[in-house]
Amino acid sequence: MKRRRRRSGTSQGGEVMRKMTCAEWELRRLLWRIRSVLSFWVVSLIDCTMGIRLQGGEANHGSNSSGSM
């Protein structure tokens, strides 16, 4: 049952993509860029916080954390 639904969905999806306007494509590209940037910042933020924890949680006062880089 699932395979039949997927096959019918792909044919309908192809028709929808043909009828897409330029504005819809731009919106999709914009959303993809936002997701990629957000994922990059989240990963870098987690990496930074993990580095601070590994250096020593007791020395994390907040005043020196921003100026360390």
Buried (B, 14 or more C-beta within 10 A) or exposed (E): EEEEEEEEEEEEEEEEEEEEEEEEEEEEEEEEEEEEEEEEEEEEEEEEEEEBEEEEEEEEEEEEBEEEE
